[in-house]
């Protein structure tokens, strides 16, 4: 019995050591990956082949990563605040919980990208491709999504307070419980799910809400320019528009 117990303990110790060794090696690999990315960041014309790279929790704040190939990269919890990711390819990348406040993502490819819980406040995502992206619970307050494609994207519980969505595509997007107060929603929301969403004070000038689901949505003080009435779902009792702000461009 003592021999058996000793063997079990020895086996457990060996397994623990193997796990620690693996964790140390992974940490060392990530550190080397960060060095590699930082080495290429200051060179504008350098190729940036970072596909599938492990950058979990990496500090990449403020780096120039324009046109970088970050497809399927692991960027969970990474710090990318103020980083320039203009026209970067992030298709299939995992940015769950990443910090991207004030980041430049103009024209970035974010198709099928995982951005749940990410902080994208004030980020520039104009003309970005976010088709089917997962933005569940993401912070997009004050973000610029002008002309972005968010078709079939998941934004349940996301914060889009005062976000700019002029000309954005949100066809079939999920926005259940999303915060859209004072957002600029001159967008295509055909078939979007806005159940329990908060749109109070939002600009709906020219918005297309055909077949959108608005059960439980808060629509108090929504407004639109006189000649740009939104298109409501068939049979929906449209709210009385609120007062047009003095600084509105109508």
NUDREN-561748 format. One record per atom (N, C-alpha, C, O): residue in one letter; x, y, z. Coordinates in steps of 0.02 Angstrom, whole numbers, plus 32768, in hexadecimal, padded with zeros to 4 digits. Each point is the difference from the previous one (the first is absolute). Layout:
<nodes>
AXYZ;...
</nodes>
This chain:
<nodes>
X802A7FC48000;X7FD6803C8000;X802C803F8000;X7FF280307FDC;X80437FD0804E;X802D80398003;X8022800D7FBD;X800880397FEB;X800B7F8F7FF4;X802080077FBF;X7FD0801E7FCD;X8013802A7FD7;X7FAE7FBF802C;X7FCD80197FD2;X7FF4804B800C;X7FFB80277FD0;X80017FEC806F;X7FF580468012;X803B802A7FE7;X7FF680377FE5;X80467FB08025;X803B80247FE9;X8001800A7FB5;X801380347FE7;X7FD77F977FF5;X7FFE80047FB7;X7FCD80337FE9;X800D80267FD0;X7FBA7FDD8052;X7FCC80307FEF;X80198047800B;X7FF6802C7FD6;X802A7FDF8064;X801B80428010;X803580147FCE;X800080397FE8;X802C7F998007;X8035800F7FD0;X7FE380127FBC;X8018802D7FDD;X7FB47FAD8010;X7FDF800E7FC0;X7FE080447FFF;X800480247FCE;X7FDB7FEF806A;X7FE080428004;X803480387FFE;X7FF480337FDF;X80447FC38042;X803580328000;X801C80097FBA;X800C80387FE9;X7FFF7F8F7FF5;X801A80027FBB;X7FD080257FD1;X801580277FD6;X7FAA7FCB8032;X7FCD80217FD6;X7FFF804B800D;X7FFA80287FD2;X800B7FEA806E;X800180478012;X803C80237FE2;X7FFB80387FE7;X803F7FA7801C;X803D801D7FE4;X7FFA80087FB5;X801780317FE3;X7FCA7F9D7FFC;X7FF680057FB8;X7FD4803C7FEE;X800D80247FD0;X7FBF7FE68058;X7FD380397FF4;X802480428009;X7FF7802E7FD9;X80327FD6805C;X8026803D800C;X8031800D7FC8;X800980397FE9;X80187F918000;X802F80077FC9;X7FDE801A7FC1;X8019802B7FDC;X7FAC7FB98017;X7FDA80157FC5;X7FEB80498005;X800480267FD0;X7FE57FEC806C;X7FEA8046800B;X803B80307FF8;X7FF980357FE2;X80427FB78039;X803B802B7FF9;X801580077FB7;X801280367FE9;X7FEA7F927FF2;X801280027FB9;X7FD0802C7FD9;X801580277FD4;X7FAA7FD4803A;X7FCE80297FDE;X800C804A800F;X7FFB802A7FD3;X80157FE6806C;X800E80468012;X803D801A7FDB;X800180387FE9;X80327F9E8012;X803D80137FDD;X7FF2800B7FB6;X801B802E7FE1;X7FBB7FA68002;X7FEE80077FB9;X7FDA80417FF4;X800C80227FCF;X7FC57FEE805E;X7FDA803E7FF9;X802D803D8004;X7FF880307FDB;X80397FCE8053;X802E80378007;X8028800A7FC0;X800C80387FEA;X800A7F907FF7;X802480047FC2;X7FD4801A7FC8;X801680257FD4;X7FAA7FC8802D;X7FD180197FCE;X7FF7804C8006;X7FFC80237FCD;X80007FF58070;X7FF98049800B;X803D80247FE5;X7FFA80357FE1;X80417FAF802C;X803E801F7FE5;X7FFE80037FB4;X801480327FE2;X7FD47F988000;X7FFC7FFC7FB7;X7FD180367FE4;X801180227FD0;X7FB57FE68050;X7FCF80327FEA;X801D80468009;X7FFA802A7FD3;X80247FE28066;X801C8042800E;X803A80117FD0;X800A803A7FEE;X801B7F937FFE;X8037800B7FD1;X7FE880197FBC;X802280287FE0;X7FA47FBF800A;X7FE780127FBE;X7FD3803D8002;X7FF3801E7FCB;X7FF57FF5806F;X7FD180388005;X801B80427FE5;X7FDA80237FDE;X80647FF18031;X801780437FEA;X800E80057FB5;X800C80377FE7;X7FF57F917FF5;X801280007FB9;X7FC17FFF7FD5;X7FE07FCC7FF9;X800C806E7FEA;X7FC080057FDE;X7FF77FCF7FC6;X7FC97FE67FF6;X806C800C7FE5;X7FFA7FD67FC4;X800F7FB6800D;X7FFE7FD87FD2;X80118017806D;X80117FBA800F;X7FC37FD47FFE;X7FC980148015;X80407FAE7FD3;X7FCA7FCF8004;X7FF47FEF804A;X802F80008028;X7F937FF47FE9;X7FEF7FF18046;X7FDA7FBE8003;X7FC380008008;X80617FC87FF1;X7FE07FBE7FFC;X7FF47FE28045;X80297FD98018;X7FA0803A8007;X7FF37FEA8044;X7FC67FCD8005;X7FE27FF98035;X80107FE67F95;X7FC67FD38000;X80087FC98035;X80347FE08004;X7F9780188025;X7FFF7FCB8032;X802E800B803B;X80087FD38029;X801580677FDD;X8030800E8036;X7FDD80048044;X7FC780178005;X805C7FD3802F;X7FE680028044;X801880408021;X803B8008800F;X7F9680277FFD;X800F80408020;X7FD1800D803A;X7FED8039800E;X7FFF7F928013;X7FD280068038;X801D802F8036;X80387FF68018;X7FA0803D7FF9;X8014802E8035;X803B802D7FEF;X801B8021802C;X7FF97FE07F95;X803B80277FEC;X7FF3804B8003;X7FC880177FF5;X806D800F801B;X7FFC80497FFF;X801580187FBB;X803C80017FF0;X7F9380117FE7;X800C80187FBC;X7FE480467FF7;X7FF480177FC8;X8003800B806F;X7FE280437FFF;X802980307FD5;X803D80048006;X7FA080207FCE;X802080347FD8;X80297FE97FC5;X801E80297FDE;X7FE47F968015;X802A7FE77FCA;X7FE1800D7FBB;X7FC380047FF9;X806780027FD5;X7FEA80077FBB;X7FFB7FBA7FE3;X80327FE07FF2;X7F9080098004;X7FF47FBC7FE6;X7FD480037FC2;X7FDA7FD37FF2;X802D80637FE9;X7FDA80077FC2;X800F7FC87FD0;X80397FEC7FF6;X7F927FFA7FEB;X80057FCB7FCE;X801C7FBF801B;X80127FD37FD9;X7FF380268068;X801B7FC3801D;X7FD37FC47FF2;X7FC380068000;X805C7FC07FF6;X7FDA7FC17FF8;X7FFB7FE18045;X802F7FDF8018;X7F98802A8008;X7FF37FE58043;X7FC77FCE7FFF;X7FDD7FF78032;X801A7FEA7F95;X7FCB7FCE7FFB;X800A7FC88033;X80377FE68008;X7F938009801B;X7FFF7FCA8031;X803280098038;X80117FD08023;X8006806E7FE8;X802E800E8037;X7FDB7FFD8043;X7FC5800E8004;X80607FE08030;X7FE47FFE8043;X801380418023;X803980098016;X7F9780257FEE;X800C8042801E;X7FD2800A803D;X7FEF80398011;X7FFE7F91800F;X7FD58006803B;X8022802A8036;X803A7FF58011;X7FA0803C8009;X8017802C8035;X803C802B7FEC;X8020801E802C;X7FF17FE57F94;X803980297FEB;X7FF1804A8007;X7FC680157FFC;X806E8013800F;X7FF980488006;X8013801F7FBD;X803B80027FED;X7F9280157FEE;X800A801F7FBF;X7FE680487FFF;X7FEC801A7FCC;X80138005806E;X7FE880458003;X802B802D7FD5;X803E7FFD8002;X7FA1802E7FD7;X802280307FD4;X80297FDF7FC9;X802480237FDD;X7FD67F9C801A;X80257FDF7FCA;X7FE080107FBD;X7FC4800E7FFB;X80667FF17FD0;X7FE7800D7FBD;X7FFB7FBD7FDC;X80327FE27FEC;X7F908006800C;X7FF37FC17FDE;X7FD9800D7FBF;X7FDA7FD67FE9;X803180647FFA;X7FDE80117FC2;X800D7FCD7FCA;X803A7FEF7FF2;X7F907FF87FEF;X80047FCE7FCA;X80227FBF8015;X80147FD97FD5;X7FF2801B806C;X801C7FC08017;X7FCF7FC87FF3;X7FC3800B7FFF;X80577FB97FF9;X7FD77FC57FF4;X7FFB7FD88041;X80307FDE8014;X7F978027800D;X7FF57FDF8041;X7FCA7FCB7FFB;X7FE07FEF8032;X80157FF77F93;X7FCB7FCE7FF6;X800E7FC3802B;X80367FE27FFE;X7F97800B8029;X80057FC58029;X802C8008803E;X800A7FD08025;X8010806C7FE7;X802A800B803C;X7FD58001803F;X7FC4800E7FFD;X805B7FE3803B;X7FDD80018040;X8018803C8029;X803880008019;X7F9D80337FEB;X800F803D8026;X7FD18005803D;X7FF180378016;X7FFA7F918003;X7FD48000803A;X80208026803A;X80387FF08015;X7FA480428004;X801980278038;X803B802D7FF1;X801E801C802E;X7FF27FED7F92;X8039802B7FEF;X7FEF8049800B;X7FC680147FFF;X806E8014800D;X7FF88048800B;X801480247FC0;X803B80027FED;X7F93801C7FF2;X800B80217FC0;X7FE680488001;X7FF0801C7FCB;X800B8001806F;X7FE780458005;X802C802E7FD7;X803E7FFE8003;X7FA1802E7FD5;X802280317FD6;X802B7FE27FC9;X802A80227FE2;X7FCD7F9D8010;X80287FE07FCC;X7FE680147FBB;X7FC680117FF7;X80677FED7FD8;X7FEF800E7FBA;X7FF67FBE7FDC;X802F7FD87FF8;X7F93801D7FF2;X7FEF7FC17FDD;X7FDB800E7FBF;X7FD87FD77FE9;X803680627FF9;X7FDF80127FC1;X800E7FCB7FCB;X803A7FEF7FF1;X7F917FF77FF2;X80077FCF7FCA;X801B7FBD8015;X80137FD77FD6;X7FF0801C806B;X801A7FC08018;X7FD07FC77FEE;X7FC480087FFD;X805A7FBD7FF8;X7FDA7FC47FF2;X7FF57FDA8041;X802E7FE2801C;X7F9480207FFC;X7FEE7FE18040;X7FC97FCC7FF8;X7FDA7FF3802E;X80237FF07F97;X7FCE7FCD7FF0;X80097FC4802F;X80377FE48004;X7F938008801E;X7FFF7FC88030;X802E8009803C;X800F7FD08023;X8008806D7FE8;X802E800D8038;X7FDC7FFE8043;X7FC680148005;X805D7FD3802E;X7FE37FFB8043;X8015803F8028;X803A800A800F;X7F94801F8001;X800C803F8024;X7FD48006803E;X7FF380378018;X7FF57F918001;X7FD48002803A;X80248020803B;X80387FEE8011;X7FA68043800E;X801C8021803B;X803A802F7FF1;X801F8019802F;X7FF07FF27F92;X8038802C7FEF;X7FEE8049800C;X7FC680137FFB;X806C80168015;X7FF680488009;X801580227FBF;X803B80077FF1;X7F9380107FE9;X800B80237FC1;X7FE680488005;X7FF0801E7FCD;X800E7FFC806F;X7FE580438009;X802B80327FD8;X803D80008004;X7FA0802B7FD8;X801E80357FD6;X802D7FE67FC8;X802480277FE1;X7FDB7F998013;X80287FE47FC9;X7FE480157FBD;X7FC4800B7FF9;X80687FFA7FD5;X7FEA80107FBC;X7FFA7FC07FD8;X80327FE27FEC;X7F908008800A;X7FF17FC37FDB;X7FDC80107FBF;X7FDC7FD67FE4;X802E80678003;X7FDD80137FC3;X80157FD27FC6;X803B7FF27FF7;X7F937FF97FE4;X80097FD47FC6;X801F7FBC8011;X801A7FDD7FD4;X7FE58011806C;X801A7FBE8013;X7FCE7FCA7FEE;X7FC4800B7FFE;X80567FB97FF5;X7FD77FC67FF1;X7FF87FD6803F;X802E7FDC8014;X7F98802A800B;X7FF17FDC803E;X7FC87FCC7FF5;X7FDB7FEF802E;X80207FF97F95;X7FCC7FD07FEF;X80047FC3802D;X80357FE08006;X7F948010801B;X7FF97FC8802E;X80308002803C;X80087FCD8022;X8016806C7FEC;X802D80058039;X7FDA7FF98042;X7FC580128003;X805D7FD58030;X7FE17FFA8042;X80178039802C;X803A80028015;X7F98802E7FF7;X800E803B8029;X7FD47FFF803F;X7FEE8035801A;X80017F907FFD;X7FD57FFA803B;X801F8025803B;X80397FF48014;X7FA1803B8009;X80178024803B;X803B802F7FF4;X801F80178030;X7FF17FF77F91;X8039802C7FF1;X7FEF8048800F;X7FC680147FFD;X806D80138013;X7FF78048800C;X801380267FC1;X803A80047FEE;X7F9380177FF0;X800A80267FC2;X7FE880488009;X7FEF80227FCF;X800F7FF4806E;X7FE78044800E;X802C80337FDC;X803D80018007;X7FA2802A7FD2;X802480357FDC;X80297FE77FC5;X802680277FE3;X7FD47F9A800B;X80267FE57FC8;X7FE580197FBE;X7FC5800F7FFA;X80677FF57FD4;X7FEC80157FBD;X7FF97FC27FD5;X80327FE07FEE;X7F90800F8001;X7FF17FC57FD7;X7FE180167FBE;X7FD97FDB7FE1;X803880618009;X7FE4801A7FC1;X80127FD27FC7;X803B7FF17FF4;X7F927FF87FE8;X800B7FD57FC6;X80197FBB8010;X80137FDB7FD2;X7FED8011806D;X80167FBD8012;X7FCB7FCC7FEF;X7FC5800F7FFE;X80527FB37FF6;X7FD27FCA7FF1;X7FFB7FD3803D;X802E7FDA8010;X7F99802A8013;X7FF27FD8803B;X7FC77FCE7FF3;X7FDE7FEB802E;X801980037F93;X7FCB7FD27FEF;X80087FBE8026;X80367FE38002;X7F938007801C;X7FFE7FC18026;X80327FFE803A;X80107FCA801A;X800880707FFB;X802D8002803A;X7FD87FF88040;X7FC4800F8002;X805D7FDA8033;X7FE07FF88041;X80188038802E;X803B80038011;X7F9680288003;X800F8039802C;X7FD47FFF803D;X7FF18035801C;X7FFA7F917FF9;X7FD47FFB803B;X8023801F803D;X80397FEF8010;X7FA480408010;X801B801F803C;X803A80307FF4;X802080168030;X7FEE7FFA7F92;X8037802D7FF0;X7FED80488012;X7FC680127FFF;X806D80178010;X7FF58046800F;X801580297FC2;X803B80067FF1;X7F9280167FED;X800C80297FC4;X7FE88048800D;X7FEC80237FD2;X80177FF1806C;X7FEA80448012;X802780347FD7;X803D80007FFF;X7F9E802C7FE0;X801D80367FD8;X802F7FE87FC9;X802C80257FEA;X7FCC7F9D8001;X80297FE67FC8;X7FE6801B7FBE;X7FC580107FF9;X80687FF57FD7;X7FEE80187FBD;X7FF87FC47FD2;X802F7FDB7FF4;X7F93801C7FF2;X7FF27FC77FD5;X7FE280187FBD;X7FD77FDD7FE2;X803E805D8008;X7FE5801C7FC3;X80137FD47FC4;X803B7FF47FF3;X7F937FF57FE9;X800C7FD77FC5;X80187FBA8011;X80167FDC7FD3;X7FE68010806C;X80167FBD8013;X7FCC7FCC7FEC;X7FC5800E7FFB;X80547FB57FF9;X7FD57FC77FEF;X7FF87FD4803E;X80307FE3801A;X7F9280197FFE;X7FF17FD6803A;X7FC87FCE7FF1;X7FDB7FEC802C;X802180017F95;X7FCC7FD17FEB;X80077FBE8026;X80347FE07FFF;X7F96800D8023;X80007FC18024;X802C7FFF803E;X800C7FCA801C;X800C80707FFA;X802B8002803C;X7FD77FF4803F;X7FC480108003;X805D7FD48030;X7FE07FF68041;X801880378030;X803B8007800D;X7F93801F800C;X800F8038802D;X7FD37FFD803D;X7FED8034801B;X80037F907FFC;X7FD37FFA8039;X8020801D803E;X80387FEF8013;X7FA3803F800E;X8019801F803C;X803A80307FF6;X802080148030;X7FEE7FFE7F92;X8037802D7FF3;X7FF080478015;X7FC680158000;X806E80118012;X7FF980468012;X800F802A7FC2;X803980027FE9;X7F9480217FFD;X800780287FC4;X7FEA8048800B;X7FF180257FD1;X800E7FEF806E;X7FEA80448011;X802C80347FDE;X803D7FFD8003;X7FA280347FDC;X802180387FDF;X802E7FE97FC7;X802C80267FEB;X7FCC7F9D7FFE;X80287FE97FC7;X7FE4801D7FC0;X7FC680137FFB;X80657FF17FD3;X7FED80197FBE;X7FF37FC47FD4;X802E7FE07FE6;X7F9180108012;X7FEB7FC07FE2;X7FE380087FBA;X7FCE7FE07FF1;X804F804A7FE6;X7FEA80057FBB;X801D7FC47FDA;X802C80067FD6;X7FB97FC0803B;X801D7FC17FE9;X7FCB7FD17FE5;X7FC4800B8008;X80537FBF7FD9;X7FD37FCC7FE8;X7FFA7FCB8036;X802E7FD9800C;X7F9880278016;X7FF27FD18037;X7FCB7FCE7FEC;X7FDB7FE6802B;X8021800B7F95;X7FCE7FD17FE7;X80077FBD8023;X80367FE17FFE;X7F9580088021;X80017FBE8021;X802A7FFC803E;X800B7FC9801A;X800D806F8000;X80298000803D;X7FD57FF0803D;X7FC480128002;X80597FCE802F;X7FDE7FF1803E;X801480328035;X80377FFE801C;X7F9A80317FF2;X800C80358031;X7FD57FF6803E;X7FEF80318022;X7FFF7F927FEC;X7FD87FF0803A;X8021801C8040;X803B7FF2800E;X7F9F80348018;X8017801D8040;X803C802F7FF8;X802180108032;X7FED80077F92;X803680307FF7;X7FEB80458017;X7FC580118000;X806B80178015;X7FF480448017;X801780317FCA;X803B80097FF5;X7F9480167FE8;X800F802F7FCB;X7FEE80478012;X7FFB802B7FD4;X7FFB7FE3806B;X7FE980428014;X803080377FE9;X803C7FFD800C;X7FA680347FD1;X802780397FE9;X80297FF27FC1;X8027802A7FEB;X7FCF7F9B7FF6;X80267FEF7FC4;X7FE780267FC3;X7FC580117FFC;X80687FFB7FD5;X7FEF801F7FC0;X7FEF7FC97FCF;X802B7FD87FEE;X7F9680257FFD;X7FE97FCC7FD2;X7FF4801C7FBA;X7FD97FE37FD9;X804680548016;X7FF6801F7FBE;X80117FCE7FC8;X80397FE97FFA;X7F9580067FDF;X800B7FD47FC7;X800C7FB88011;X80117FD87FD4;X7FE88014806B;X800C7FBB8014;X7FCC7FD17FE1;X7FC580117FFB;X80527FB47FEF;X7FD47FCE7FE4;X7FF77FC88033;X802D7FD8800B;X7F9780278014;X7FF17FCF8034;X7FCD7FCC7FE7;X7FDC7FE28027;X802280157F98;X7FD37FCF7FE2;X800B7FBC8020;X80387FE78002;X7F927FFB8016;X80017FBC801E;X802C7FFB803E;X80107FC98016;X800480708006;X80277FFE803E;X7FD47FEC803B;X7FC4800E8000;X805A7FD38033;X7FDB7FED803C;X800D80358035;X803A800D8013;X7F9180128005;X80068038802E;X7FDA7FF48041;X7FF0802F8025;X80007F927FEA;X7FDC7FEF803E;X80288018803D;X80397FEC800A;X7FA8803C801E;X801F8018803E;X803580357FF7;X802080148030;X7FEA80037F92;X803380337FF4;X7FEB8043801C;X7FC580127FFD;X806B8013801F;X7FF48043801A;X800A80327FC7;X803780057FE4;X7F948020800A;X8004802E7FC7;X7FF080488014;X7FF080297FD5;X80147FE5806A;X7FF180448017;X803180337FE4;X803D7FF58000;X7FA880427FE7;X802880397FE8;X802A7FF07FC3;X802E80267FEF;X7FC47FA17FEE;X80227FF67FC0;X7FEB80377FD0;X7FC8801A8005;X80637FF87FCD;X7FF080387FD4;X801B7FF27FBA;X80297FD37FF6;X7FBF80547FDB;X80197FFB7FBC;X7FF280417FDC;X7FD280258012;X80567FEA7FBB;X7FF6803D7FD9;X7FBE7FFC7FDB;X7FE97FCA7FED;X7FF8806F8008;X7FBC80037FE5;X7FF87FDB7FBE;X7FCC7FE17FF5;X806580227FE1;X7FFB7FE07FBE;X80227FBB7FFD;X800C7FE67FCA;X80047FFD8071;X80237FC08002;X7FDF7FD18033;X80227FE3802B;X7F9D80157FCF;X7FDC7FD4802F;X80197FB87FF9;X800B7FE97FC9;X7FFD7FF4806F;X80167FBB7FFD;X7FC97FD37FE3;X7FC580118001;X804F7FB67FE5;X7FD17FCD7FE8;X7FF57FCE8039;X802F7FDF8017;X7F92801C8000;X7FF07FD6803A;X7FE87FBB7FE9;X7FEA7FF97FC7;X80187FD68065;X7FE37FBE7FEF;X7FB680067FF0;X7FDD802B801D;X800B7FAC7FB8;X7FB980027FED;X7FD47FF7803E;X80097FD08026;X7FC7805E7FE2;X7FD17FFC8038;X801A801C8041;X7FDD80008032;X806180197FCE;X801D801A803E;X7FE68047800D;X7FFD80297FD2;X7FF17FE4806D;X7FE980438013;X803C802D800C;X801F7FFE8035;X7FF1802B7F9A;X803B802A8004;X7FFA80338038;X7FCA801B800B;X806C7FF18019;X7FFD80318037;X7FFF80477FE5;X8013800E7FC7;X7FD6801F8062;X800280477FEE;X804980178006;X801F7FF58034;X7FFC802A7F98;X804780148003;X800D80348036;X7FD6802C800D;X80647FCF8011;X801480308032;X801A80407FDF;X7FFF80077FC3;X801880268066;X801A803F7FE7;X80437FF67FDD;X802D7FDF801A;X7FD9803E7FAB;X803E7FFC7FDB;X8035802B8024;X7FF4803B800C;X80467FA98004;X803480288022;X8014803C7FD7;X7FFF7FFF7FC3;X801480368060;X8013803F7FDE;X803C7FF77FD3;X800680247FCE;X80277FAD8042;X803C7FF67FD8;X7FF97FCA7FCB;X80327FEB7FE2;X7F907FFD8012;X7FF57FCB7FCF;X800B80197FB9;X7FF080397FF0;X802C7F9C7FE6;X800B80117FB9;X7FC57FE77FD7;X80027FCA7FE3;X7FC9805E801A;X7FC47FED7FDB;X7FFA802D7FC2;X7FD07FF97FD9;
</nodes>
